[in-house]
Amino acid sequence: MAGVVHIPWYATLFRNDRFAEALQDVAPIAIRYGASEVQIHQSRDDRYRFDHMCWFDSRAAWERFWESDEMIRFRARYSGWYQVPVLYVWQDVIARIEVEPQAETAAAPAPAASEEAAA
């Protein structure tokens, strides 16, 4: 079953901006391992708190990504930049609704009174 993994990162003191950049750099790696979507959110209330989300079709694909050489190196390289342990959570996707943005259209002018009478 498809799922989304939430990875709660919490940056260490004075490293939130640099850690945000590092997370942005590592985000595309999940796509190479089969993720259909990746999002990383930074809290506005607590700038040290990040929620990294990856959507995968299977848990096995997720585990290949998380245990990949790239992610092992990422966690090792930045280990002093975030609090440990990092306890991710796999969640099954049971519903998803998406709204497509609509193109802006100019409002058509209202018909003139004489046009309404002719109809």
N, C-alpha and C positions, 0 to 999 in steps of 0.2 A: 504494500500500500504506500502511496506517495506520502511524503511527510516534509515537515519543515523543522530544521534544527535551530534552536536558539542558543547562542553562545554568549553568556554574559561576561564581558570583559570589564575590568575596573582598573583604570590606569593609576600608576603610583604618582606621588606628589610631583608637580611641575612637569609631568611628561604627557599630559593629556593631548596637547596639540601635536606633538611628534608621534605619539601613538596613533592618533587619528589618521595621520598621513600613512603610517605603516599599514594600518588596516585597509586603507583605500588601495594601497599597492598590492596587498595579498588577495583582495576580493576576487579578481578575475580567475584565480587558480581553480576555484570551485567549479567554474564553468567547464574547464578542461576535464574535470572528473565527472561530469554529467549533471551538474546542478542546472536547473532550468531558470533559476532566479537567485540573486544574491542582494541583500540589503544590509546596510550597516547604519544604525541610528545612534546619534549622540544625544544624551539627555540635555535639555535646556536648563533644567533645575540643578543638575549635578554634572558638570562638564567632564568629569572623570569616568562617567558611566556610559558604556557602549553596549548595544544589543546587535549582535551579528547574526543574521538569519540566512540560511541556505535551504533552498527547496530541492529535494532529490526524489527520484522515482522509487528508490529502494534504500534501505538502511545499509546494505552492503556497499553501494556507491558512496554513501556518506562516509563510511568507515575507511574506504580506499582514499578518499580525500583527506580526512583528518589524520590518518597515519602515513600520508605521503611524505616523501623526502622534503618537499617544499614546506609543508606545514610543520614538520618536525624542526626544520631549520628556523622557521619563523618563530616558533615558540621558544626555541633555545636562544636565538639572537636577541629577542625582546623580553626575555624572562624577567629582567629587572624593571621592565616598564609597565607591568600589570601584576595584579595580585593573584596569587595562586591559593587554592587550586581553581582551575577553570572547569566548571561542571556544566557541560552542555546538556540540553534536554531535547530529545526527539519527540515530536508531536505529529500525530496523524492529521492530515488535512481532511476534514469531513465536509466542508463547504467552502466555496470561494465565489465571490461575486465581484465583478469588476465593471466599472463604468468607463466607457470610452469617452474621451473628451470630444465634444462636438465643435465643429468648425463654426466660427462666428459668421453669422449671416446678417446682412443688413435687413432691417425690418421693412417689409413692403409698405408703401404708403397706403393709407385708407382710401377706398374708392370715393370719388366725388359724389355729391348728392344726386347729380343728373345721371351718373352711371348706374346708381342703385335703382333709380326709378325706371330706367330702360330695361333692366333685367327682369 
